[in-house]
Amino acid sequence: MGDVINLRTARKARDRAAAAAQTSANRMKFGRSKAEKQADAAETTRREQLLDGTLRDGSAQPDPSG
């Protein structure tokens, strides 16, 4: 005969494995360090300031007449 197993324990182990797989997938999809987020924010700010600095009259809206 086979070994006797506790079904509750087996079910919990299966659920833990599924949760671990899900968290691993989420880390790959969403995981970024705080430093990476701050670097991206600084780069975005730098780009916006560079773009705003190239406007002729300093206004945020381009001239609709072309």
HTML snippet that shows the backbone in 3Dmol.js (N, CA, C, O; Angstrom):
<script src="https://3Dmol.org/build/3Dmol-min.js"></script>
<div id="view" style="width:600px;height:400px;position:relative"></div>
<script>
const pdb = `
ATOM      1  N   MET A   1       0.837  -1.182   0.000  1.00  0.00           N
ATOM      2  CA  MET A   1       0.000   0.000   0.000  1.00  0.00           C
ATOM      3  C   MET A   1       0.881   1.244   0.000  1.00  0.00           C
ATOM      4  O   MET A   1       2.046   1.219   0.396  1.00  0.00           O
ATOM      5  N   GLY A   2       0.287   2.305  -0.451  1.00  0.00           N
ATOM      6  CA  GLY A   2       1.011   3.569  -0.500  1.00  0.00           C
ATOM      7  C   GLY A   2       1.047   4.237   0.865  1.00  0.00           C
ATOM      8  O   GLY A   2       0.436   3.780   1.830  1.00  0.00           O
ATOM      9  N   ASP A   3       1.766   5.303   0.903  1.00  0.00           N
ATOM     10  CA  ASP A   3       1.866   6.066   2.144  1.00  0.00           C
ATOM     11  C   ASP A   3       0.560   6.817   2.398  1.00  0.00           C
ATOM     12  O   ASP A   3      -0.128   7.238   1.468  1.00  0.00           O
ATOM     13  N   VAL A   4       0.246   6.969   3.659  1.00  0.00           N
ATOM     14  CA  VAL A   4      -0.926   7.719   4.055  1.00  0.00           C
ATOM     15  C   VAL A   4      -0.523   9.199   4.134  1.00  0.00           C
ATOM     16  O   VAL A   4       0.473   9.553   4.765  1.00  0.00           O
ATOM     17  N   ILE A   5      -1.321  10.050   3.478  1.00  0.00           N
ATOM     18  CA  ILE A   5      -1.021  11.481   3.527  1.00  0.00           C
ATOM     19  C   ILE A   5      -2.223  12.226   4.077  1.00  0.00           C
ATOM     20  O   ILE A   5      -3.365  11.784   3.952  1.00  0.00           O
ATOM     21  N   ASN A   6      -1.946  13.338   4.674  1.00  0.00           N
ATOM     22  CA  ASN A   6      -3.001  14.199   5.184  1.00  0.00           C
ATOM     23  C   ASN A   6      -3.436  15.108   4.037  1.00  0.00           C
ATOM     24  O   ASN A   6      -2.633  15.896   3.537  1.00  0.00           O
ATOM     25  N   LEU A   7      -4.677  15.011   3.622  1.00  0.00           N
ATOM     26  CA  LEU A   7      -5.166  15.769   2.477  1.00  0.00           C
ATOM     27  C   LEU A   7      -5.138  17.275   2.739  1.00  0.00           C
ATOM     28  O   LEU A   7      -4.866  18.056   1.826  1.00  0.00           O
ATOM     29  N   ARG A   8      -5.413  17.682   3.955  1.00  0.00           N
ATOM     30  CA  ARG A   8      -5.386  19.098   4.299  1.00  0.00           C
ATOM     31  C   ARG A   8      -3.979  19.665   4.117  1.00  0.00           C
ATOM     32  O   ARG A   8      -3.805  20.754   3.571  1.00  0.00           O
ATOM     33  N   THR A   9      -2.981  18.915   4.580  1.00  0.00           N
ATOM     34  CA  THR A   9      -1.589  19.343   4.439  1.00  0.00           C
ATOM     35  C   THR A   9      -1.175  19.387   2.973  1.00  0.00           C
ATOM     36  O   THR A   9      -0.473  20.306   2.551  1.00  0.00           O
ATOM     37  N   ALA A  10      -1.604  18.406   2.205  1.00  0.00           N
ATOM     38  CA  ALA A  10      -1.275  18.368   0.781  1.00  0.00           C
ATOM     39  C   ALA A  10      -1.920  19.537   0.051  1.00  0.00           C
ATOM     40  O   ALA A  10      -1.296  20.148  -0.817  1.00  0.00           O
ATOM     41  N   ARG A  11      -3.157  19.851   0.395  1.00  0.00           N
ATOM     42  CA  ARG A  11      -3.857  20.967  -0.230  1.00  0.00           C
ATOM     43  C   ARG A  11      -3.170  22.291   0.095  1.00  0.00           C
ATOM     44  O   ARG A  11      -3.008  23.140  -0.782  1.00  0.00           O
ATOM     45  N   LYS A  12      -2.768  22.466   1.351  1.00  0.00           N
ATOM     46  CA  LYS A  12      -2.069  23.687   1.745  1.00  0.00           C
ATOM     47  C   LYS A  12      -0.724  23.812   1.025  1.00  0.00           C
ATOM     48  O   LYS A  12      -0.343  24.905   0.608  1.00  0.00           O
ATOM     49  N   ALA A  13      -0.024  22.721   0.881  1.00  0.00           N
ATOM     50  CA  ALA A  13       1.259  22.737   0.177  1.00  0.00           C
ATOM     51  C   ALA A  13       1.056  23.106  -1.292  1.00  0.00           C
ATOM     52  O   ALA A  13       1.840  23.868  -1.859  1.00  0.00           O
ATOM     53  N   ARG A  14       0.013  22.568  -1.900  1.00  0.00           N
ATOM     54  CA  ARG A  14      -0.294  22.892  -3.291  1.00  0.00           C
ATOM     55  C   ARG A  14      -0.626  24.377  -3.438  1.00  0.00           C
ATOM     56  O   ARG A  14      -0.171  25.028  -4.378  1.00  0.00           O
ATOM     57  N   ASP A  15      -1.427  24.916  -2.500  1.00  0.00           N
ATOM     58  CA  ASP A  15      -1.789  26.328  -2.542  1.00  0.00           C
ATOM     59  C   ASP A  15      -0.573  27.230  -2.328  1.00  0.00           C
ATOM     60  O   ASP A  15      -0.459  28.280  -2.959  1.00  0.00           O
ATOM     61  N   ARG A  16       0.331  26.821  -1.442  1.00  0.00           N
ATOM     62  CA  ARG A  16       1.557  27.605  -1.221  1.00  0.00           C
ATOM     63  C   ARG A  16       2.418  27.639  -2.479  1.00  0.00           C
ATOM     64  O   ARG A  16       2.986  28.677  -2.819  1.00  0.00           O
ATOM     65  N   ALA A  17       2.513  26.515  -3.161  1.00  0.00           N
ATOM     66  CA  ALA A  17       3.299  26.457  -4.395  1.00  0.00           C
ATOM     67  C   ALA A  17       2.689  27.353  -5.473  1.00  0.00           C
ATOM     68  O   ALA A  17       3.410  28.033  -6.203  1.00  0.00           O
ATOM     69  N   ALA A  18       1.364  27.350  -5.571  1.00  0.00           N
ATOM     70  CA  ALA A  18       0.693  28.210  -6.547  1.00  0.00           C
ATOM     71  C   ALA A  18       0.904  29.674  -6.205  1.00  0.00           C
ATOM     72  O   ALA A  18       1.136  30.489  -7.097  1.00  0.00           O
ATOM     73  N   ALA A  19       0.827  30.022  -4.922  1.00  0.00           N
ATOM     74  CA  ALA A  19       1.046  31.403  -4.503  1.00  0.00           C
ATOM     75  C   ALA A  19       2.482  31.835  -4.775  1.00  0.00           C
ATOM     76  O   ALA A  19       2.725  32.973  -5.178  1.00  0.00           O
ATOM     77  N   ALA A  20       3.422  30.940  -4.558  1.00  0.00           N
ATOM     78  CA  ALA A  20       4.826  31.268  -4.831  1.00  0.00           C
ATOM     79  C   ALA A  20       5.051  31.510  -6.317  1.00  0.00           C
ATOM     80  O   ALA A  20       5.809  32.405  -6.690  1.00  0.00           O
ATOM     81  N   ALA A  21       4.411  30.735  -7.153  1.00  0.00           N
ATOM     82  CA  ALA A  21       4.533  30.929  -8.595  1.00  0.00           C
ATOM     83  C   ALA A  21       3.927  32.267  -9.004  1.00  0.00           C
ATOM     84  O   ALA A  21       4.477  32.968  -9.854  1.00  0.00           O
ATOM     85  N   GLN A  22       2.803  32.617  -8.404  1.00  0.00           N
ATOM     86  CA  GLN A  22       2.146  33.887  -8.714  1.00  0.00           C
ATOM     87  C   GLN A  22       3.006  35.065  -8.274  1.00  0.00           C
ATOM     88  O   GLN A  22       3.136  36.039  -9.015  1.00  0.00           O
ATOM     89  N   THR A  23       3.591  34.994  -7.090  1.00  0.00           N
ATOM     90  CA  THR A  23       4.436  36.097  -6.622  1.00  0.00           C
ATOM     91  C   THR A  23       5.682  36.230  -7.477  1.00  0.00           C
ATOM     92  O   THR A  23       6.158  37.341  -7.711  1.00  0.00           O
ATOM     93  N   SER A  24       6.208  35.125  -7.938  1.00  0.00           N
ATOM     94  CA  SER A  24       7.370  35.176  -8.822  1.00  0.00           C
ATOM     95  C   SER A  24       7.010  35.878 -10.128  1.00  0.00           C
ATOM     96  O   SER A  24       7.783  36.691 -10.634  1.00  0.00           O
ATOM     97  N   ALA A  25       5.849  35.566 -10.666  1.00  0.00           N
ATOM     98  CA  ALA A  25       5.410  36.209 -11.903  1.00  0.00           C
ATOM     99  C   ALA A  25       5.180  37.703 -11.676  1.00  0.00           C
ATOM    100  O   ALA A  25       5.518  38.519 -12.532  1.00  0.00           O
ATOM    101  N   ASN A  26       4.612  38.059 -10.536  1.00  0.00           N
ATOM    102  CA  ASN A  26       4.383  39.472 -10.232  1.00  0.00           C
ATOM    103  C   ASN A  26       5.691  40.221 -10.060  1.00  0.00           C
ATOM    104  O   ASN A  26       5.795  41.378 -10.467  1.00  0.00           O
ATOM    105  N   ARG A  27       6.693  39.585  -9.465  1.00  0.00           N
ATOM    106  CA  ARG A  27       7.995  40.236  -9.328  1.00  0.00           C
ATOM    107  C   ARG A  27       8.584  40.552 -10.687  1.00  0.00           C
ATOM    108  O   ARG A  27       9.151  41.626 -10.888  1.00  0.00           O
ATOM    109  N   MET A  28       8.455  39.628 -11.614  1.00  0.00           N
ATOM    110  CA  MET A  28       8.979  39.860 -12.954  1.00  0.00           C
ATOM    111  C   MET A  28       8.198  40.965 -13.668  1.00  0.00           C
ATOM    112  O   MET A  28       8.767  41.736 -14.440  1.00  0.00           O
ATOM    113  N   LYS A  29       6.900  41.034 -13.407  1.00  0.00           N
ATOM    114  CA  LYS A  29       6.058  41.985 -14.119  1.00  0.00           C
ATOM    115  C   LYS A  29       6.131  43.386 -13.516  1.00  0.00           C
ATOM    116  O   LYS A  29       6.193  44.367 -14.256  1.00  0.00           O
ATOM    117  N   PHE A  30       6.125  43.496 -12.200  1.00  0.00           N
ATOM    118  CA  PHE A  30       6.015  44.790 -11.545  1.00  0.00           C
ATOM    119  C   PHE A  30       7.245  45.197 -10.744  1.00  0.00           C
ATOM    120  O   PHE A  30       7.377  46.364 -10.375  1.00  0.00           O
ATOM    121  N   GLY A  31       8.130  44.277 -10.472  1.00  0.00           N
ATOM    122  CA  GLY A  31       9.204  44.545  -9.527  1.00  0.00           C
ATOM    123  C   GLY A  31      10.285  45.460 -10.062  1.00  0.00           C
ATOM    124  O   GLY A  31      10.976  45.131 -11.027  1.00  0.00           O
ATOM    125  N   ARG A  32      10.424  46.602  -9.433  1.00  0.00           N
ATOM    126  CA  ARG A  32      11.519  47.520  -9.715  1.00  0.00           C
ATOM    127  C   ARG A  32      11.969  48.091  -8.383  1.00  0.00           C
ATOM    128  O   ARG A  32      11.161  48.298  -7.478  1.00  0.00           O
ATOM    129  N   SER A  33      13.244  48.339  -8.274  1.00  0.00           N
ATOM    130  CA  SER A  33      13.743  48.869  -7.016  1.00  0.00           C
ATOM    131  C   SER A  33      13.397  50.348  -6.897  1.00  0.00           C
ATOM    132  O   SER A  33      13.052  51.003  -7.880  1.00  0.00           O
ATOM    133  N   LYS A  34      13.496  50.849  -5.693  1.00  0.00           N
ATOM    134  CA  LYS A  34      13.211  52.258  -5.445  1.00  0.00           C
ATOM    135  C   LYS A  34      14.178  53.138  -6.233  1.00  0.00           C
ATOM    136  O   LYS A  34      13.781  54.177  -6.760  1.00  0.00           O
ATOM    137  N   ALA A  35      15.425  52.734  -6.314  1.00  0.00           N
ATOM    138  CA  ALA A  35      16.422  53.505  -7.051  1.00  0.00           C
ATOM    139  C   ALA A  35      16.074  53.565  -8.541  1.00  0.00           C
ATOM    140  O   ALA A  35      16.244  54.607  -9.174  1.00  0.00           O
ATOM    141  N   GLU A  36      15.591  52.462  -9.100  1.00  0.00           N
ATOM    142  CA  GLU A  36      15.191  52.462 -10.508  1.00  0.00           C
ATOM    143  C   GLU A  36      14.016  53.397 -10.753  1.00  0.00           C
ATOM    144  O   GLU A  36      13.985  54.112 -11.755  1.00  0.00           O
ATOM    145  N   LYS A  37      13.052  53.392  -9.844  1.00  0.00           N
ATOM    146  CA  LYS A  37      11.907  54.289  -9.978  1.00  0.00           C
ATOM    147  C   LYS A  37      12.342  55.744  -9.889  1.00  0.00           C
ATOM    148  O   LYS A  37      11.880  56.578 -10.668  1.00  0.00           O
ATOM    149  N   GLN A  38      13.234  56.059  -8.940  1.00  0.00           N
ATOM    150  CA  GLN A  38      13.709  57.433  -8.784  1.00  0.00           C
ATOM    151  C   GLN A  38      14.528  57.870  -9.991  1.00  0.00           C
ATOM    152  O   GLN A  38      14.428  59.021 -10.416  1.00  0.00           O
ATOM    153  N   ALA A  39      15.328  56.980 -10.546  1.00  0.00           N
ATOM    154  CA  ALA A  39      16.121  57.312 -11.734  1.00  0.00           C
ATOM    155  C   ALA A  39      15.208  57.602 -12.922  1.00  0.00           C
ATOM    156  O   ALA A  39      15.463  58.539 -13.680  1.00  0.00           O
ATOM    157  N   ASP A  40      14.159  56.823 -13.093  1.00  0.00           N
ATOM    158  CA  ASP A  40      13.213  57.069 -14.183  1.00  0.00           C
ATOM    159  C   ASP A  40      12.487  58.395 -13.978  1.00  0.00           C
ATOM    160  O   ASP A  40      12.276  59.137 -14.938  1.00  0.00           O
ATOM    161  N   ALA A  41      12.104  58.699 -12.742  1.00  0.00           N
ATOM    162  CA  ALA A  41      11.427  59.968 -12.464  1.00  0.00           C
ATOM    163  C   ALA A  41      12.358  61.147 -12.748  1.00  0.00           C
ATOM    164  O   ALA A  41      11.924  62.153 -13.309  1.00  0.00           O
ATOM    165  N   ALA A  42      13.618  61.034 -12.370  1.00  0.00           N
ATOM    166  CA  ALA A  42      14.576  62.101 -12.628  1.00  0.00           C
ATOM    167  C   ALA A  42      14.805  62.279 -14.126  1.00  0.00           C
ATOM    168  O   ALA A  42      14.922  63.407 -14.604  1.00  0.00           O
ATOM    169  N   GLU A  43      14.871  61.190 -14.857  1.00  0.00           N
ATOM    170  CA  GLU A  43      15.052  61.266 -16.310  1.00  0.00           C
ATOM    171  C   GLU A  43      13.843  61.914 -16.973  1.00  0.00           C
ATOM    172  O   GLU A  43      14.001  62.721 -17.889  1.00  0.00           O
ATOM    173  N   THR A  44      12.648  61.574 -16.525  1.00  0.00           N
ATOM    174  CA  THR A  44      11.429  62.170 -17.067  1.00  0.00           C
ATOM    175  C   THR A  44      11.399  63.670 -16.792  1.00  0.00           C
ATOM    176  O   THR A  44      11.058  64.460 -17.673  1.00  0.00           O
ATOM    177  N   THR A  45      11.753  64.058 -15.580  1.00  0.00           N
ATOM    178  CA  THR A  45      11.794  65.477 -15.222  1.00  0.00           C
ATOM    179  C   THR A  45      12.820  66.209 -16.075  1.00  0.00           C
ATOM    180  O   THR A  45      12.562  67.317 -16.547  1.00  0.00           O
ATOM    181  N   ARG A  46      13.973  65.600 -16.273  1.00  0.00           N
ATOM    182  CA  ARG A  46      15.019  66.232 -17.080  1.00  0.00           C
ATOM    183  C   ARG A  46      14.552  66.429 -18.523  1.00  0.00           C
ATOM    184  O   ARG A  46      14.787  67.481 -19.119  1.00  0.00           O
ATOM    185  N   ARG A  47      13.896  65.423 -19.075  1.00  0.00           N
ATOM    186  CA  ARG A  47      13.386  65.524 -20.448  1.00  0.00           C
ATOM    187  C   ARG A  47      12.332  66.616 -20.572  1.00  0.00           C
ATOM    188  O   ARG A  47      12.342  67.383 -21.535  1.00  0.00           O
ATOM    189  N   GLU A  48      11.420  66.690 -19.602  1.00  0.00           N
ATOM    190  CA  GLU A  48      10.372  67.710 -19.645  1.00  0.00           C
ATOM    191  C   GLU A  48      10.968  69.107 -19.545  1.00  0.00           C
ATOM    192  O   GLU A  48      10.534  70.015 -20.255  1.00  0.00           O
ATOM    193  N   GLN A  49      11.950  69.291 -18.681  1.00  0.00           N
ATOM    194  CA  GLN A  49      12.584  70.593 -18.551  1.00  0.00           C
ATOM    195  C   GLN A  49      13.335  70.961 -19.824  1.00  0.00           C
ATOM    196  O   GLN A  49      13.306  72.120 -20.240  1.00  0.00           O
ATOM    197  N   LEU A  50      13.995  70.014 -20.441  1.00  0.00           N
ATOM    198  CA  LEU A  50      14.707  70.253 -21.684  1.00  0.00           C
ATOM    199  C   LEU A  50      13.734  70.648 -22.785  1.00  0.00           C
ATOM    200  O   LEU A  50      13.997  71.576 -23.550  1.00  0.00           O
ATOM    201  N   LEU A  51      12.613  69.946 -22.864  1.00  0.00           N
ATOM    202  CA  LEU A  51      11.607  70.250 -23.870  1.00  0.00           C
ATOM    203  C   LEU A  51      10.979  71.615 -23.616  1.00  0.00           C
ATOM    204  O   LEU A  51      10.798  72.390 -24.556  1.00  0.00           O
ATOM    205  N   ASP A  52      10.645  71.923 -22.370  1.00  0.00           N
ATOM    206  CA  ASP A  52      10.053  73.214 -22.045  1.00  0.00           C
ATOM    207  C   ASP A  52      11.040  74.354 -22.300  1.00  0.00           C
ATOM    208  O   ASP A  52      10.628  75.467 -22.624  1.00  0.00           O
ATOM    209  N   GLY A  53      12.317  74.088 -22.158  1.00  0.00           N
ATOM    210  CA  GLY A  53      13.321  75.124 -22.382  1.00  0.00           C
ATOM    211  C   GLY A  53      13.503  75.465 -23.847  1.00  0.00           C
ATOM    212  O   GLY A  53      14.080  76.505 -24.163  1.00  0.00           O
ATOM    213  N   THR A  54      13.025  74.613 -24.756  1.00  0.00           N
ATOM    214  CA  THR A  54      13.193  74.878 -26.178  1.00  0.00           C
ATOM    215  C   THR A  54      12.035  75.655 -26.773  1.00  0.00           C
ATOM    216  O   THR A  54      12.093  76.026 -27.946  1.00  0.00           O
ATOM    217  N   LEU A  55      10.977  75.918 -26.002  1.00  0.00           N
ATOM    218  CA  LEU A  55       9.852  76.696 -26.516  1.00  0.00           C
ATOM    219  C   LEU A  55      10.292  78.141 -26.715  1.00  0.00           C
ATOM    220  O   LEU A  55      11.075  78.669 -25.925  1.00  0.00           O
ATOM    221  N   ARG A  56       9.795  78.777 -27.763  1.00  0.00           N
ATOM    222  CA  ARG A  56      10.236  80.129 -28.106  1.00  0.00           C
ATOM    223  C   ARG A  56       9.801  81.169 -27.089  1.00  0.00           C
ATOM    224  O   ARG A  56      10.622  81.959 -26.621  1.00  0.00           O
ATOM    225  N   ASP A  57       8.510  81.180 -26.740  1.00  0.00           N
ATOM    226  CA  ASP A  57       8.020  82.220 -25.840  1.00  0.00           C
ATOM    227  C   ASP A  57       7.881  81.760 -24.401  1.00  0.00           C
ATOM    228  O   ASP A  57       7.455  82.540 -23.549  1.00  0.00           O
ATOM    229  N   GLY A  58       8.223  80.529 -24.110  1.00  0.00           N
ATOM    230  CA  GLY A  58       8.174  80.021 -22.748  1.00  0.00           C
ATOM    231  C   GLY A  58       6.815  79.521 -22.338  1.00  0.00           C
ATOM    232  O   GLY A  58       6.650  79.036 -21.218  1.00  0.00           O
ATOM    233  N   SER A  59       5.814  79.626 -23.231  1.00  0.00           N
ATOM    234  CA  SER A  59       4.489  79.130 -22.885  1.00  0.00           C
ATOM    235  C   SER A  59       4.447  77.626 -23.071  1.00  0.00           C
ATOM    236  O   SER A  59       5.244  77.062 -23.821  1.00  0.00           O
ATOM    237  N   ALA A  60       3.517  76.978 -22.388  1.00  0.00           N
ATOM    238  CA  ALA A  60       3.407  75.528 -22.453  1.00  0.00           C
ATOM    239  C   ALA A  60       2.597  75.085 -23.674  1.00  0.00           C
ATOM    240  O   ALA A  60       2.665  73.921 -24.069  1.00  0.00           O
ATOM    241  N   GLN A  61       1.831  76.003 -24.275  1.00  0.00           N
ATOM    242  CA  GLN A  61       0.986  75.658 -25.418  1.00  0.00           C
ATOM    243  C   GLN A  61       1.664  76.083 -26.719  1.00  0.00           C
ATOM    244  O   GLN A  61       2.121  77.221 -26.832  1.00  0.00           O
ATOM    245  N   PRO A  62       1.735  75.185 -27.699  1.00  0.00           N
ATOM    246  CA  PRO A  62       2.275  75.577 -28.995  1.00  0.00           C
ATOM    247  C   PRO A  62       1.290  76.480 -29.739  1.00  0.00           C
ATOM    248  O   PRO A  62       0.094  76.454 -29.452  1.00  0.00           O
ATOM    249  N   ASP A  63       1.769  77.260 -30.669  1.00  0.00           N
ATOM    250  CA  ASP A  63       0.940  78.176 -31.435  1.00  0.00           C
ATOM    251  C   ASP A  63       0.048  77.393 -32.383  1.00  0.00           C
ATOM    252  O   ASP A  63       0.572  76.658 -33.220  1.00  0.00           O
ATOM    253  N   PRO A  64      -1.298  77.513 -32.296  1.00  0.00           N
ATOM    254  CA  PRO A  64      -2.187  76.716 -33.149  1.00  0.00           C
ATOM    255  C   PRO A  64      -2.128  77.141 -34.615  1.00  0.00           C
ATOM    256  O   PRO A  64      -2.532  76.364 -35.481  1.00  0.00           O
ATOM    257  N   SER A  65      -1.639  78.349 -34.929  1.00  0.00           N
ATOM    258  CA  SER A  65      -1.616  78.795 -36.310  1.00  0.00           C
ATOM    259  C   SER A  65      -0.474  78.182 -37.092  1.00  0.00           C
ATOM    260  O   SER A  65      -0.395  78.330 -38.312  1.00  0.00           O
ATOM    261  N   GLY A  66       0.424  77.483 -36.380  1.00  0.00           N
ATOM    262  CA  GLY A  66       1.468  76.761 -37.087  1.00  0.00           C
ATOM    263  C   GLY A  66       2.758  77.399 -36.921  1.00  0.00           C
ATOM    264  O   GLY A  66       3.758  76.919 -37.455  1.00  0.00           O
TER     265      GLY A  66
END
`;
const viewer = $3Dmol.createViewer("view");
viewer.addModel(pdb, "pdb");
viewer.setStyle({}, {cartoon: {color: "spectrum"}});
viewer.zoomTo();
viewer.render();
</script>
